[in-house]
Structure formats: C-alpha cells, structure tokens
C-alpha cells in the first residue's frame, strides 16, 4: 500500500509521527479524533453561519446538515425541525 504524505512532511518525520501515535493508547487516539472532529464541526458551523447571515436556526441547521450529510438528510431534518415547533 502506498502512503501519501503531506507535501511539507519528510518520510522520516512521517515515520516518527506514526511511531508517536502507536505509543499512545487507544483512548488517547480516540480523544484526539473526537477533538479534531469537534473543531472541524465548529469551524464549519461558524463559516456557514457567517455566509448566511439572518437565516433562522432551523435553516442554519439544515444548511449544516446539507454540507456534512447531503441534501436528502438536510431536507428531512428541516421538515422535522419545522414540525416539532
């Protein structure tokens, strides 16, 4: 299997990063994944909100769902949010 490296990372440093990740336990790796995922979700939410000023919270949630999960789920979520009011 061929490994893809970031253009600014040498093979030696990539190997070292893998070694460091292997040394930490599973719980630490999961914690890092959750932290990175949370950061990506927050940054995306903020960017979508800035790009759509003045939209309702339901519309904003639908736009975020569309971005991450596609139009069909976004439509289902929007309908659910509208019905639950």
Secondary structure as UniProt FT lines:
FT   TURN            7..8
FT   HELIX           11..23
FT   HELIX           26..51
FT   TURN            52..54
FT   HELIX           57..69
FT   HELIX           71..83
//
